[in-house]
Amino acid sequence: MGQLDNKVALVTGSDSGIGRAIALLYAAEGATVVVNYAHSQQKAAEVQQLIEQKQGRCLVLQADVSQYDQAVGLVEKTVAEFGRLDIMVNNAGIEIHAPFLEVTEEQFDRVVALDLKGAFFCAQAAAKAMVAHKSPGRIVNISSVHEDLTMPQNVPYCCAKGGLRMMTRTVSIELAPHGITINNIAPGAVDTPIDADVKADPTKMAALLNEIPLHRMGQPDEIAHLALYLASEVAGYVTGSTFTIDGGLSVYSGAF
Ligand code: NAD
């Protein structure tokens, strides 16, 4: 018996990193998983292969979630294929580092279109399907400690994740009468390709580790286990909240 038997889950950006780990764990727990990718068909096919090797069920769908039609289309295709959607994970995200004085409109739009608008309209489309099917669905957003914590030279990302925080808090109230929950996960530094530049620079890496009381990066699988809890039936009383998973990063004052 898996914790997600008979559930259908859609995970955006699940060809890599945290989304990949969530897709693999959900499938191992019995969910039928839609693996979404934007650019790398090959990496998505690898995830599918890993799931199917363990007798899991999976469908790969390409969609650029920063585009409204494709975001909504992704949810609609999932529902058309499986007749329902129980778990929506808004994971796809990018960051573009630049000093505030130099951020361009194009950079701002790219980050906010994926990290906030994409999550917003996937959540909306998923919630419409959940309401229509009277399903006590679960929406899980992969936010960041930077939904609250400042990060200089990453302002569009902080704006998008901060927006995601208020989206989740507000939407939780509108979806509560339908029995649908929505929560955020706020990871600190997780070992995925998004942080490749930091890992490649020993000075930046040492500085990062000094800010983390547990003195290591998190692993994608550790985030996936929290995403499993929030998607599971036992989390039915949890909504509108952010769950930080950061090795102590966001409570560290630097004084110890
Ligand atoms: P990653 O680069 O491995 O994954 C990002 C995913 O988003 C990839 O699967 C990529 O294909 C997908 N993606 C990019 N553009 C897309 C688009 N237009 N449409 C659909 N998918 C698209 O990095 P990750 O660390 O696994 O990031 C996943 C989420 O976790 C992001 O939202 C990120 O902000 C968040 N996060 C990561 C960290 C970290 O340290 N790794 C910390 C906090 C939050």
Residues whose N, C-alpha, C, O or C-beta is under 5 A from the ligand:
A	BS01	NAD	G13 S14 D15 S16 G17 I18 G19 Y37 A38 A63 D64 V65 S66 N91 A92 G93 L114 I142 S143 S144 V145 P187 G188 A189 V190 T192 P193 I194 D195
